[in-house]
Amino acid sequence: MKAIQFSQAGAARDVLSLIDVEPTPPGPDDVLIRVAYSAVNPTDVKRRSSGRELGALTTITPNNDGAGVIEAVGTNVDSSQIDQNVWIFGAQARRSGGTAAEYCTLPAWMAVPIPDGTTLLDGACLGVPAVTAYHSIYSDGPVDGQWILVSGGGGRVGAYAVQMAKLGGAKVIVTGSKAEGLAYAASLGADHVINYRDEDVVARVLEITDGRGVDRVSEVAFGANISMLPKIVVVNGMVTSYSSDAIAEPVMLFLDFMFKNITVRPYSIYGLPRDALKNSFAAITEMLAKGQLQHRVGATHTFSLEGVIAAQEMIEADASPGVCTIEM
């Protein structure tokens, strides 16, 4: 099969190469998937540019997400799964074999059946963004009737978080800096949108909630917003955060959080217990089956060395509001 690989950290154009290699046969609990679409998200370009896993893995085929068709199964996997359309979660996380290849082998539980009426392209959009969004909204239980603030609600994770919160009966406030992203979040059902470059977020949130504040925050920029959070989160509220790129070592105003009993939950989906991941897979698949999720593809490239480089560069330059997919 043809696969894209890298063995050193660096720019996509400098370190990615196209090779021919035999597919990895499925182990007892694995499935072999013929990849239809590979998807590129920020986590994929960060892994390549930093080389953070190369100490443990000599050569890596990038990209965590994608979708395809199961072609073979291991001895412990029901053979009825052969020919099933699936979306792929975390193919490259702590593993060398991502989805930027014609075939991908991974544990069967990480290949999630795609319900009828959902395309393989739709399935490729899920993975990291959808699972991250689900945990950011539902990690502390139901949200019916709650106020939820989604930071970066027009982004890849944020857009799913908006939709999932609304499906759970929440009232949603979105913050962001791009008019297009805020308009997209509103089209997905956000009740209020706030451009943090032009508006006072604290004042607007308190105005919208009649001075009460929000019950939960799905936060993409924890360090940048850390001083604001205690001012807008209710007593015994919750902040979940999956990113703090701008300020990697934030300073917390401890007493402000302590006296309001605010729970702060930083998380990585790759460290979640398997049961939590399976629960999120089941919930997301149910939403798919009911046609309740909209997906956003920034661009689709043809599978080739140039195509994968273009997709990675597009995400790295933040030139796409959605995922970049690669069609096999």
N, C-alpha and C positions, 0 to 999 in steps of 0.2 A: 504494500500500500504506500501511498504518498503521505508524507507527514511534514509539518513544519516543526523545527526544533531549535533550541539554543542551549549552549553549554557555558556561557559566560554572561555576566550582566552588561547592559548597555542599551543603546538606542536600537529600536527595532530594525532599522535598515543596516545596522552594523553587526548584529548578532544572530538574526534569524536566518535559517537556511532550509531549503527543501531537500528532503532525502527520500529514498526508497527503503522501507523496512517491513519485515513481516509483522502482521497484527499479533498482539499478545493473546494466546489461547485463554479462554475463560477458565479460572480456577473453579473449585467446587461450588462456591457461592456467588459466582460472577456471571455477567452476561457480556456478550460481544455485540456491539451496536454498529450498524452501518450508519455513519453520521450523515444527516441531510443538511443540517445547519449548525455551524459553530457560532457562538456569540462572544463578543468582546465587551468587557466592563472595566471600570477603573482598577479593580483588584487584579485583573490580568496584566495590565501594563505596569502596575507597581511591582508585581512579582518578577517580571522580566527586567525592568530597569534597575531594581535593587539587587536582584539575584539572591534574595533572602533565603531561598531553599536550596541553592546550589551546594551548600556545605553537606547536605544529606543526599542530594540527587545529582548525579553527574550530568545527565542530559534531560531536558524537559520539553515536552510538547505542550504549548501553552493553551490557555482558555478553559475556564471551568464549566461554562454553560453550553447548551446546545440541545439538539433534538435529532432523533433518528429512528431506526427500525431495528429491533433485536433480531440478530441472525443466528446466534448460537447461545446455549446456556450451559452452565456447569452442572455437575452431577446432582447437586442438592437443589437445583432450581427447576420448577415445574416447566416442562417442555411446551406447555400451552402458551407460554410467553413468547415463543418464537413468532416472528412477523408482527409483533405488537409495536405500535407507535408509542414512543416515550419521550419525555423531557428529562434532561440530564442535570443533576445537581453535583457541584463540587468535584468535577472529574479530575482537576489538577491540584486540588488542595492536598498538600503533603504527599502527592503522588506524581510520578513522572509523565503519566499519559493523559494529557488534556484532549480537548475536542478538535483541535486544529489538525485533523488527520482524517483520512477516509474511514477509519475504524477506531473505535474506542472501547476498551475493556474496563469494567468497573464493577463493584459489588452490586448485586441485583436490586438492593433496596434503594440505591441512588438513581435508579432508572424508573421514573414515575409514569404510569400509563396515561396517555393523552385521551380524554373522553371524545366520543363521537362529536363531530361538529367543530372541533378545534384543530387548526392546522399545525403542521410541524413548525412553521415559522412562528406562530403564536407560542408554541411550547419552548422554542429557543430563547424567547424573551424572558422567561421566568427565572429559574435558578437563583442566583445571588440576589437580584433586586427584589423578587417577590418574597422569598423566604426571609430576607432581612426586614422587609416591610411588615410581614405578618408578625414577626417576633417583636418588632418595635411597637405594634399596636396591642397585641393580645398576650404579651408575656405575663401580665398581671390579671388576666381574666377578662370577662365581658366588658364592653364599653357603652352599652345602651344608655342614652341620655347624658353621657359625659361630654365635656368640652375637651377636645384634643387639638393641640397645636402641632402641625407638621412643618418642621423647618426644611426649607428646600422642597416644597411640595410639588414643584414642576419638574423635578429631576427623576432619575430612573427609579430609585427607591421611593422617593416622596410621592410620586404619582400613584404607585401601588398602595402606599400607606393611606392616601386620601380615599381611594376607592374602598379599601378594606374597612377603614374606620366608618365610612358612611354605610356600608353594608351591615355593620354591627350596630347601627342606630346612634352613632355619635354625631355631635355638632363639631365641625372642623374649621379651624383657622389655619391658613397657610401663610408662611413668610417666604420671601425670596427677593431677588434683586433685578430679575429680568421680566419685563412686561409680558413677553410671550409665554414664559413659564407660568406666571401667575394666571394668565388667561386660560392656559391649558388646565391648571389645577381647578379653576372655577368651572370649566366645562366638564370636569370629572365629578363635580358635586360639592366642592369646597364651599362652605357657607360664607366665608369672608377671606379676602386675600390682603396682605400687607406688604408693601414694598419697603424693606428696611432701610433703603438708601434715602427715601423721601419722607418716611413717616416715623414717629416715635412708637416703637413696637409695644413697649410697656403701656403707654397711655392708650393705644388703640385696643390692645387685648383687654384691659380693664374696662374700657368703654363698651366693648362688644359684650362682655360677660357681666355687665352691671356691677363692676367692682369686685367680682368674685375671683376671677382668674380661671386657669384651666386645670383639669384633673390630671392630664398626661401630656407629655411632650415627646415627640419623635424627633430626635436631634441629630443633624448631620454635621454641626460645627460646634461641638461642645465647648472647646476652649474659648472660641470667639464670643460665645453667648453665656458663659458661666456666671457672670455677674448679674445678668438680666433674669436668669431662670427663677431664683427665689422670689423675685418681685411679681411673677405672673403665675406661679404654681400654687395651688391651694394647699392647705394643711393636709398632711398625709398623701400628697400627690406623688407622682412618679415621673422621672425623666429617664428615658432609654436613649442611649447614644451609640451609634455605630461608626462614628468618625470624628476626628478632631485634627484634620490635616493642617489647618492654619496655625494652630497652637498645640503642639504635641505634648507639652508639659504644662497644662493649665494650673493656675493657683486658685484653690477653692476658698471662698469665704465660708468657712466651716459653720460658724454660728448661724448664719443666715439660712443654711440648709437644715441645721440641727433643730432650731426652734420651731420650724414648720414640719418637722418629721418627713422631709422629702427624701424619697428613695431615689438614688442615682444608680442606674444600671448600665454600665458600659458592657458591650458584648461583641463577640465574634460568632457568626453563625457556624463556623467550622469547629468551635469548641462546645456547641450545644449537645446535650445528650441525644442519643439516637431517637429515643421516644419523642422528644420535643420536635425533632426534625420531621419524623414521620407524621406527627399530628399536624404540622404545618403543611406537609405535602398533601395530606388528606383534605384539609380545609381549602387549600388553593385549588386542588382538583375539583372539588365540589363547586367552587365559584366558576371554574372554567366550564363545567358541565351545564351550568345554568346560564352561561353567556354573560356573566356579570363583570368581567374584567376587560378593560381596553389595554392594548399593548402599543408600545411606541418604538418603531424601528427608525433609527437615524439614517442608516444607509445599509445597503446589501452589496457585498463584493463577491466576486467569483473566487472560488478556491484556487489559489496560486500563491507563490511567494509574494508577489506584488500586492495581491488582494489582501492577504493577511497583514502585511506591513501597512497598507493604507488604512485598514480598519483599526489597527493598534495606534497608529499615529493620529487618527481622527479622534479617538477617545482621549489619548494623552494630551492633545491640544484643546480639549474641552470644546470641540467643534461640532458635537452632536448631542442633542438633548435626550436621545434615546440610545438603546444598545446598537452596536454595529454588528451586523450578522454577515456570515460567510457561507455562501451557498455551494454545496458540493456538486 
